[in-house]
């Protein structure tokens, strides 16, 4: 579903800034006791660039009971009904971090040919 979002990985020996090994150190740190005071944050990682986004805000609210849940608690089916058709329509939301990644490791931004 998201495989084509950022286009193919770089060819040859070029660094793939979206490879799991570039995100894993942040994930491990956040799961460690050292990060116990960090919560509710949204991070974006492109290779050697990590960004902390502004706090999200509520755009829509869904209640399980209004989407077929008999007991008012979420089931896979009620989640599917509630979220059917939901899309921001905005595409990749962190294009500003692409510029940072391009500056640090040469990752191409949209203007340089990355796929939408």
N, C-alpha and C positions, 0 to 999 in steps of 0.2 A: 504494500500500500504506500509506503514512503520511500521505496527504493530509488525512484527517479527524482526525488525532491531536490537533491543537491547535485545531480548529475553523477557521472561515473567517477571513480577514484582516479587520482593522477596516474599517469602512465610511468612506467620505468621505476627508477629509484626515488622519485619525488615523494615527499612526505604526504600521507593522507591524513589531514587534520581531523577528519571525522572518525578515524579508526578507534575501536574500543580502548586500545592501550593508552590513548591520549585522554580519555575520560576517566578511566579506572582509578588513577591516583586521587582525583577529586572525590570520587564515590567512596573509596576506602577511607579517606580522611574524614568525610562527613559521617561515616558509620563508626568512627572511632570516638573514644571518650574525649579526645582533644576538641571535638566539635560539639560538645554537649550544649553549648549556648546558642548554636545555630539551628534555627528551625523556621519553617514557613518561607524559605528563600527559594527562588527559581534561578538556576544557573544555566548558562550556555557555554559550551566549550568548543573551540575550534583550534585544535592543535595546541600551541603554546599560549593561547589567549583564553581566559575565563572571564565571563561577565556575570554580574549579579543584576537581575532585572528588578525594576520597580515592583512593589507588591501588586499582585493581580486584584482585580475588583470583580464583583459578582455581575455577570451579564444576564444570566438566566437561572431560574430555580425550578427544580423538578421534584415532585413528590411521588413516591413509588405507588401509593394507593390510586393515583390518577392515571396510572399506566398499567393497570392489570394485576397489581400485587394484592392478593387476598388478605394478607395480614399487615399491609402497609410497609413492609420491609423490602429491600431490593432483591430481585432475582435477576438472573441473566436476561430473561425474556423482558422484564419490565424496564431494565436499563436499555435494552435494544429499542423498545418502543419509545422511551423518553428521549433518546438521543438520535433517533432516526431523522436524517435530514439536517442535523446540526452541523454547521460549518461556519467558520469565521469568514471564509471567502477571501482571506487576506494572504493566503500562501504562506511562505516562510516568514515568520514574524521577526527574525533577528538579523535582518540584513545589515544593520549597523555593525554587528560583530564580524561580518564577512570582511569589511574594510580593515578592521584590526588584524584579522588573520592574514589578510593579504600583505599588510605592512610587516608582520613578524616572520611569516614563513612562506610568503608568496602564493597563498591560496587564492585562486581567481574568484573575484566577486562576480555578480551578475553582469555587470557592464563588460567584463572581460570574457564572457562566454559560458558561464555556469548555467545549467538548465534550471528552469523554474520548477 
